[in-house]
Amino acid sequence: MMSAVRIACIRSPRINVVPKAIGATRTFSLADSLANKEKVEEDRYIRAREMEIAESRIAESRARAAAARLAEADKAKFAAKSALMHKIADMLATTGDNVSEAGLANLACFTHK
């Protein structure tokens, strides 16, 4: 008898039974709530990622500004050292002394500090 029932169940078309009452949408409420939770998590992730990107852009712009300030300071320091080297070379030229470029740079560094 069991085999006859099994054969009948296999051969009969399967029918999805959905309640026709007002509560029929209740079966979809779990899927809707999960979809809403998933949407909330996606939005939270997107906001967090946007914040990370914004922070990295701010840090990058600050690093560029600091590098620009250092470059300007180096240019100013080089200009001051160059002017001092020319001044020392002029003073030595009036006395007739000759000093190499490395010697002038060392004198400029010594007197600049």
C-alpha positions as CSV (number, residue, x, y, z in Angstrom):
1,M,0.0,0.0,0.0
2,M,2.9,2.4,0.8
3,S,4.3,1.9,-2.6
4,A,1.0,2.8,-4.2
5,V,0.8,6.0,-2.2
6,R,4.4,6.8,-3.1
7,I,3.7,6.3,-6.8
8,A,0.6,8.3,-6.7
9,C,2.4,11.2,-5.0
10,I,5.2,11.1,-7.5
11,R,2.9,11.1,-10.5
12,S,0.5,13.7,-9.2
13,P,1.4,17.3,-10.1
14,R,2.5,19.3,-7.2
15,I,0.3,22.2,-6.3
16,N,1.5,25.1,-4.2
17,V,-1.2,25.8,-1.7
18,V,-1.4,29.5,-0.8
19,P,-4.0,30.7,1.5
20,K,-6.5,32.9,-0.2
21,A,-7.4,34.7,3.0
22,I,-6.3,38.2,3.9
23,G,-3.3,36.8,5.8
24,A,-1.8,35.6,2.5
25,T,0.7,38.4,2.5
26,R,2.0,37.3,5.8
27,T,4.2,34.7,4.1
28,F,6.0,37.5,2.3
29,S,6.6,39.6,5.4
30,L,9.6,37.6,6.4
31,A,11.2,38.1,3.0
32,D,10.3,41.8,3.1
33,S,11.8,42.3,6.6
34,L,14.9,40.5,5.5
35,A,15.1,42.6,2.4
36,N,14.7,45.8,4.5
37,K,17.4,44.6,6.9
38,E,19.7,43.9,4.0
39,K,19.0,47.3,2.5
40,V,19.8,48.9,5.9
41,E,23.1,47.0,6.1
42,E,24.0,48.0,2.5
43,D,23.2,51.6,3.2
44,R,25.3,51.5,6.4
45,Y,28.2,49.9,4.5
46,I,28.0,52.5,1.8
47,R,28.0,55.4,4.3
48,A,31.0,53.9,6.1
49,R,32.8,53.4,2.8
50,E,32.1,57.0,1.7
51,M,33.4,58.2,5.1
52,E,36.6,56.2,4.6
53,I,37.0,57.6,1.1
54,A,36.4,61.2,2.3
55,E,38.9,60.8,5.2
56,S,41.5,59.4,2.8
57,R,41.0,62.3,0.5
58,I,41.4,64.8,3.4
59,A,44.6,63.0,4.5
60,E,45.9,63.0,1.0
61,S,45.2,66.8,0.6
62,R,46.9,67.5,4.0
63,A,49.9,65.4,2.9
64,R,50.2,67.4,-0.4
65,A,49.9,70.7,1.5
66,A,52.6,69.6,4.0
67,A,54.9,68.5,1.1
68,A,54.3,71.9,-0.7
69,R,55.2,73.7,2.6
70,L,58.4,71.7,2.9
71,A,59.3,72.3,-0.7
72,E,58.8,76.1,-0.2
73,A,61.0,76.0,2.9
74,D,63.7,74.0,1.1
75,K,63.6,76.6,-1.8
76,A,63.9,79.4,0.7
77,K,66.7,77.7,2.5
78,F,68.6,77.0,-0.7
79,A,68.1,80.6,-1.8
80,A,69.5,81.9,1.5
81,K,72.5,79.5,1.3
82,S,73.1,80.4,-2.3
83,A,73.1,84.1,-1.5
84,L,75.4,83.5,1.4
85,M,77.8,81.5,-0.8
86,H,77.9,84.4,-3.3
87,K,78.6,86.9,-0.5
88,I,81.5,84.7,0.8
89,A,82.9,84.3,-2.7
90,D,82.8,88.0,-3.3
91,M,84.6,88.7,0.1
92,L,87.2,86.1,-0.8
93,A,87.6,87.5,-4.3
94,T,88.4,90.9,-2.9
95,T,91.3,89.4,-0.9
96,G,92.4,87.2,-3.8
97,D,91.7,83.9,-2.1
98,N,90.3,80.9,-4.0
99,V,88.0,78.3,-2.4
100,S,86.3,75.4,-4.0
101,E,82.5,75.0,-4.4
102,A,82.5,72.4,-1.6
103,G,84.4,74.8,0.7
104,L,82.0,77.6,-0.1
105,A,79.1,75.4,0.7
106,N,80.7,74.3,4.0
107,L,81.4,78.0,4.9
108,A,77.8,78.9,4.0
109,C,76.4,76.1,6.2
110,F,78.7,77.0,9.1
111,T,77.8,80.7,9.0
112,H,74.1,80.1,8.2
113,K,73.4,78.2,11.4
